[in-house]
Amino acid sequence: MSDHRPAVEAADEADEAVDTDQKAPQDSGPEPAASSRSAAAPTTRAVEPTDRTVAASRSAKPRTRRVLRRTLIALPVALGVLVAGSYTATALLDIPSPPTLVQLPTTEPSRQGDLFATRTVPASATPAPLPVHDESLPATVPWKGERVPVEQFLTTTHTNAFLVLRNGRLTHEWYRDEVGPTTRLSSWSAAKSVVSLLAGQAIEQGKLREDDRLVDILPQLKTGGAYDTITVRDLLDMTSGVDVPENYNEYYPLTGTARMYLTRDLPAFAQDHRDLQFPPGSQGAYRSINTELLGQVLAKAQGRPLADLLADNIWAPMGAQDSATWNLDHDNGHEKAYCCINATPRDYAKLGQLVLNNGRARGKQIIPMAWIKRIATPAPHKVDGWGYSAQWWHPPGGNGKDYSALGVYGQYIYVDPVSRTVVVKLSDYGDQQDEQETFDALRAIAHSG
């Protein structure tokens, strides 16, 4: 049987052989008597090493080399065990693999869609470019008690893309460096407002009703308790009471919405989170789980994935110029209904214009007029102190007629019917930071023409 020992082991044995040769004793003669050493006058001189100390020094070097070699072998093994353990842990938690988790903290929110599985929403076969008519913006906008130049407002709030449409024409377009008209940027929770438009279509088609109970469409969620009374209307208006905290804290990634963002099994997440914060329909509270459940209801009622519904029912008929993607919980899985459409700025602007035009585009009624009235009228219960209706926000102040899609980190599709203006602002700003101040600035721009 041939010897296939590791090279390091063979090298260790060679070192030991060298040690044995070096340890052969040599006679250096008797040492001086202690009394004669002590009697001698003190002098300063180098002490010659003895044969024993030389041999010990030589013997220590190969032993050090052997320890170093073994350490260099053990370190990758230990790291391998840790890596294998981390893969096992993420698999057990049903969250993305360690490489994805490592990239998340260093990837801008606007580009995190690139890290997850997606389903494609193709561009329209007959795209309709936005007509362009350049107009100047106001010199300054209100910002935290002062007036600042528009570009300062955009850079302060880490804006990636900023578009203004008046009467359906693109009057202003601004991008930061390394971003352009064909760059896909994440919608974050502005996707909720798109899900609303899909819901309005399903209701118009008779495939869904606002009074439908969640558990009648998704019976696997039945509890036998108050949870079973949740309706589609509750999901639309954020009044379901389902207790999944709206957590974006990077230090608590396995809690609330952050955990839902990472899960690789959204239906299982919904089943595991059926506790209530308050009785359904009794009050409003912003919870992304509402839109996730609404998305699952839509997919079941329509018998198709959300991305396919968006492609056929909105993207194609409105003349989207570019393809988009929608992030999934895993390959060929379920859309993250509550967030994470990745689209180009001009196509977001087209969505806003579609709503401003009362659901019409290219001579066709794409979104029912009744649904536009629904989202334009605040629901009975405010959500976190603001007006809210069917996944669209009605921020305080202004003329009382404007409303907006809104996503964390500063994503806006703002619609003002009075001035016939749509403003799209896509950003990498803080977690729900300065939203009221931003709306004040967008309103000033809308009414500057």
Secondary structure, 3 states (H helix, E strand, C coil): CCCCCCHHHHHHHHHHHHHHHHCCCCCCCCCCCHHHHHHCCCCCCCCCCCHHHHHHHHHHHHHHHHHHHHHHHHHHHHHHHHHHHHHHHHHHHCCCCHHHHHHHHHCCHHHHHHHCCEEEECCCCCCCCCCECCCCCCCEEEECCEEEEHHHHHHHCCEEEEEEEECCEEEEEEECCCCCCCCCEECCCHHHHHHHHHHHHHHHCCCCCCCCEHHHHCHHHCCCCHHHHCEHHHHHCCCCCECCCCCCCCCCCCCHHHHHHHCCCHHHHHHHCCCECCCCCCCCCCCHHHHHHHHHHHHHHHCCCHHHHHHHHHHHHHCCCCCEEEEECCCCCCECCCCCEEECHHHHHHHHHHHHCCCEECCEECCCHHHHHHHHCCCCCCECCEEEECCEEECCCCCCCCEEEEECCCEEEEEECCCCEEEEEEECCCCCCCHHHHHHHHHHHHCCC
